[in-house]
Amino acid sequence: MFDNIINGFAAIFAVGPILGIIAGVLVGIIFGAIPGISGIMAISIILPLTFYVDPIIGITMLLAVYKAGIYGGSISAILINTPGAAASFLTAQDGNALTKMGKAGKALDISLFSSVTGEALATIVLIFIAAPISAISLQAGPIEKVFLLLFAFTVIGSLAGESISRGLLSCCLGMMFAMVGLSSITGASRFTFDIPELMAGFTFIPMLIGVLVMPEVINVIRNRHQSQQEISLTKSANRDDNRISWKEYKGLFGTILKSSGIGTFVGALPGLGSSTAAFIAYGEAKRTSKTPEKFGKGSVEGIAAAESANNAVCGSSMIPMLTLSIPGDDVAALLMGAFLIHGLTPGPMIFFEHTETIYAIFAGFLLTDLFLLVIARSGFRFFTKVASLKRYFIFPCVTVFAFTGAFTTAQNMDDVLILIVFTIVGYAMRLIGLNPAVFIF
Amino acid sequence: MDRRKVDIVVMTMLIIASVIVLTNDNLSQGGAQTEMSSLFLPRLVAGFIICFSLFIGAGSLFKLLNKAALSSTESISLSGFWGVNIYVALFIGYWYLVPIVGFLLVTPFVMFAVACLLGGRRWVAITAMSIIVPILVFYGSNHFLRVFLPTWSLS
């Protein structure tokens, strides 16, 4: 295993993968910091761009977007009390309270250091745990695999959304749409209604962008009359309020370590996700804190617990995906699609069929933390400026990127039509409480 | 709008579609003959769709008949839908015009229109963005991704 890890690092230390990681981190932080744009949206828009590069570059770039996106969400949460994701809800409580006290810099620093520590620890666990689990799961026979598949669909169906029945219905609808076209086993054409364009089925990327990205744009258009909050970073005259000292970090390390452990464990269990991890870790930190009364009113411990736990989920949610083909959360489900597009089938065999690639991706995962730390630390002001861009500058660009992304797949205008159709389907699904992420899986 | 009514309509439609999948053999053509047929898996899924739709639809119907109070998730706000209709119409027009007029010519107008729809009034900045972004995307796709976006096809 150690040979594989070293080979992985050797593969990742090249110009292409490092540029990919830097680009991914930049895009992730920017998209994460803009209220109304989620990590899923960022990954969906970037995904078509990765088709034309090596899987190591493409996948590490997407993973960098994922990690940086989760961190980026905490910027808007801390500065304007608008969590980009549910997982940043607790960060918003304590972080915004600190911002109101003039300690925005400190809150952002704590959030960054906790996020990076949590992610790095979870990634190390992923690297050392995934291969042994996959070796065990390789012993599964056809019957076990069928039950595993049923378990996967049940877990995916209950991932999110209002109710399990709506989640499972979304899952079934997704399966039905996936069966349009030629059957891979019998060669029969199903649900094509003599339309030759349907013989190959619905193209994945336009469907993905239509169902996951475009409804966000539609939401913004529906709420276009609401005023947009300005994001700004004000510096305190007291230098200690703008940063976290080594002593403070050392004091918080116990909380970060415990919360990262909780996040790693929760992330490895399919279906729970980063919000659950953040809430459990926050509750535990509050229970064991010497100053529980400060929680919710600007507690640095609270930010450290929530951020380290929700970021630890990034790494550990890959464990069930890579070893059992069961994504830990909705973003992992999306990344699973990205792996498939790049010719890497998640599952136990991935460690034997694509050893070098998978360990290079792991190495890239770890390296992303380092780049995230450096880039985010040096560019707080820049990212807050970009995140303050007016929506009438952002969403026309998103529209064009979505159009280009759909067209890129097969250089075919039919795919843009699929994008339009699934934009409507995706938005309708949201209106009636069905889960688009589960549908896409 | 009461989402429970929408639930009943949508679930009824899903059940009807699933029954058609279960009963119509013409939905699959050609291919190798197997004991379970090519429609085995779609029919299995259709069965599940019927079950879940019945469960959701019956729940909504029951609540409607009992005149239960609407929860926050059970009402659909219809405000702002005009903008959505315009956006969808713009996108359809975009799809229709790009193969004829070309990406570089249509995109600036679409971007400008979307920006206006979102309340943008900084005309110079929006115009600059609407011109620069399509050029960057077009040449970036061409040179780095080898994706050739449609160009002017009228001659």
Boltz contact constraints between the chains, C-beta under 6 A:
constraints:
  - contact:
      token1: [A, 52]
      token2: [B, 145]
      max_distance: 6.0
  - contact:
      token1: [A, 162]
      token2: [B, 73]
      max_distance: 6.0
  - contact:
      token1: [A, 165]
      token2: [B, 52]
      max_distance: 6.0
  - contact:
      token1: [A, 165]
      token2: [B, 55]
      max_distance: 6.0
  - contact:
      token1: [A, 165]
      token2: [B, 56]
      max_distance: 6.0
  - contact:
      token1: [A, 168]
      token2: [B, 52]
      max_distance: 6.0
  - contact:
      token1: [A, 169]
      token2: [B, 52]
      max_distance: 6.0
  - contact:
      token1: [A, 172]
      token2: [B, 45]
      max_distance: 6.0
  - contact:
      token1: [A, 172]
      token2: [B, 48]
      max_distance: 6.0
  - contact:
      token1: [A, 172]
      token2: [B, 49]
      max_distance: 6.0
  - contact:
      token1: [A, 175]
      token2: [B, 45]
      max_distance: 6.0
  - contact:
      token1: [A, 176]
      token2: [B, 45]
      max_distance: 6.0
  - contact:
      token1: [A, 179]
      token2: [B, 42]
      max_distance: 6.0
  - contact:
      token1: [A, 183]
      token2: [B, 31]
      max_distance: 6.0
  - contact:
      token1: [A, 183]
      token2: [B, 38]
      max_distance: 6.0
  - contact:
      token1: [A, 186]
      token2: [B, 31]
      max_distance: 6.0
  - contact:
      token1: [A, 186]
      token2: [B, 32]
      max_distance: 6.0
  - contact:
      token1: [A, 186]
      token2: [B, 34]
      max_distance: 6.0
  - contact:
      token1: [A, 186]
      token2: [B, 38]
      max_distance: 6.0
  - contact:
      token1: [A, 187]
      token2: [B, 31]
      max_distance: 6.0
  - contact:
      token1: [A, 187]
      token2: [B, 32]
      max_distance: 6.0
  - contact:
      token1: [A, 188]
      token2: [B, 28]
      max_distance: 6.0
  - contact:
      token1: [A, 188]
      token2: [B, 30]
      max_distance: 6.0
  - contact:
      token1: [A, 188]
      token2: [B, 31]
      max_distance: 6.0
  - contact:
      token1: [A, 188]
      token2: [B, 38]
      max_distance: 6.0
  - contact:
      token1: [A, 189]
      token2: [B, 29]
      max_distance: 6.0
  - contact:
      token1: [A, 189]
      token2: [B, 30]
      max_distance: 6.0
  - contact:
      token1: [A, 190]
      token2: [B, 28]
      max_distance: 6.0
  - contact:
      token1: [A, 191]
      token2: [B, 27]
      max_distance: 6.0
  - contact:
      token1: [A, 218]
      token2: [B, 84]
      max_distance: 6.0
  - contact:
      token1: [A, 221]
      token2: [B, 83]
      max_distance: 6.0
  - contact:
      token1: [A, 221]
      token2: [B, 84]
      max_distance: 6.0
  - contact:
      token1: [A, 221]
      token2: [B, 87]
      max_distance: 6.0
  - contact:
      token1: [A, 222]
      token2: [B, 80]
      max_distance: 6.0
  - contact:
      token1: [A, 222]
      token2: [B, 84]
      max_distance: 6.0
  - contact:
      token1: [A, 224]
      token2: [B, 83]
      max_distance: 6.0
  - contact:
      token1: [A, 224]
      token2: [B, 118]
      max_distance: 6.0
  - contact:
      token1: [A, 224]
      token2: [B, 119]
      max_distance: 6.0
  - contact:
      token1: [A, 391]
      token2: [B, 118]
      max_distance: 6.0
  - contact:
      token1: [A, 392]
      token2: [B, 115]
      max_distance: 6.0
  - contact:
      token1: [A, 392]
      token2: [B, 118]
      max_distance: 6.0
  - contact:
      token1: [A, 392]
      token2: [B, 119]
      max_distance: 6.0
  - contact:
      token1: [A, 392]
      token2: [B, 120]
      max_distance: 6.0
  - contact:
      token1: [A, 395]
      token2: [B, 118]
      max_distance: 6.0
  - contact:
      token1: [A, 396]
      token2: [B, 111]
      max_distance: 6.0
  - contact:
      token1: [A, 396]
      token2: [B, 114]
      max_distance: 6.0
  - contact:
      token1: [A, 396]
      token2: [B, 115]
      max_distance: 6.0
  - contact:
      token1: [A, 397]
      token2: [B, 133]
      max_distance: 6.0
  - contact:
      token1: [A, 399]
      token2: [B, 114]
      max_distance: 6.0
  - contact:
      token1: [A, 400]
      token2: [B, 107]
      max_distance: 6.0
  - contact:
      token1: [A, 404]
      token2: [B, 137]
      max_distance: 6.0
  - contact:
      token1: [A, 408]
      token2: [B, 147]
      max_distance: 6.0
  - contact:
      token1: [A, 413]
      token2: [B, 99]
      max_distance: 6.0
  - contact:
      token1: [A, 416]
      token2: [B, 95]
      max_distance: 6.0
  - contact:
      token1: [A, 420]
      token2: [B, 91]
      max_distance: 6.0
  - contact:
      token1: [A, 431]
      token2: [B, 76]
      max_distance: 6.0
  - contact:
      token1: [A, 432]
      token2: [B, 6]
      max_distance: 6.0
  - contact:
      token1: [A, 432]
      token2: [B, 10]
      max_distance: 6.0
